């Protein structure tokens, strides 16, 4: 997805885990303020769920994407029980 964007200026991904990976790559390669990074964040916001909230929070915090961190933190607070239960089910 990252190379496709670089070569064609097209965004072609729909999964949150792909958006996390592409967001990380865009920040590493100096494209943190690009349309690509903003599209990744938009996708992460619209696809947030108890299953991916903590992973998304880790990526957002690591990349210092403060608005995304706040959005995910608010989601986790509002859906705390579901986020913890989902994380516990994964750990088992």
N, C-alpha and C positions, 0 to 999 in steps of 0.2 A: 504494500500500500504506500509506503514511504517513497520508494523509487518510482512508482507509477505517478505520484504527485510531482516529483522532481522533473520527470521527463515530459509529462503531459498536462500538468496543472489540473488533473482530475482527481477527485476523491472517491474512492471506491471501497469502503468498508462499512460494516454495520454492527460489528460486535464490540462490546465494551473493552474486552481484553486487547483487541487489535488497536483500539483507540488509545489505550494506555501505552502500548508499545510505540505507536507512531508519535504520540505526544512526547515521550521520552527521547526518541530519536530527533524530533524537531528541535527540542531544546539543546541537545548535545551538539547539533550541527548549526546552531545559531538561528534557528527559525522559530524561536519561541513566541515572537509577536506576529507570526504569519497567519494567513487565512487557514493554513493547515492546522496549526495549534488551536486556533479558535474553534474550528470545526470539530476537532477531537474533544475539546472541552464541552461543546454543545452536545455531542453524542454521549459523553459520559454523564452529563446532567440528565439527559432524557432516558438513559438506560440504567440509572442507579437502582439497585435492589439490595436486599439484605445479603444476597450471595456475593456481591462484588463491592459493597460499600467500604469495607476495611482495606481491601487492596487498592481501591481508587484513592482512598485517603492517604495511604502510604506513598503512592506515586505523586499525588498532588503536593504533599508536604515536602517530599524529596526534591521536587522541581520548583518549590517555592511559588506555586500557583495559588496565591492567597485566597482569591475569590472562590476557586474550586474547593480549597480546603474548607472554607466557611460553609459552602453549600453542602458538602458531604457531612461535615460535623452536625449541621442542623438536621440533615436526614437521619443520621445515626441517633441523635437525641430523640427525634420524633418516633423512630422505629427501633428503639433500643432492644426490646425483647426479641423481636424477629431477627435482628442482626446478630445478637449473642447466640440465639438458638441455632441459626444457620451456621455460624462459626463452630459451635460445639458439634453439630452433625458432621461437619467436614473433618474435624479433629479425630472423630471416632473411627 
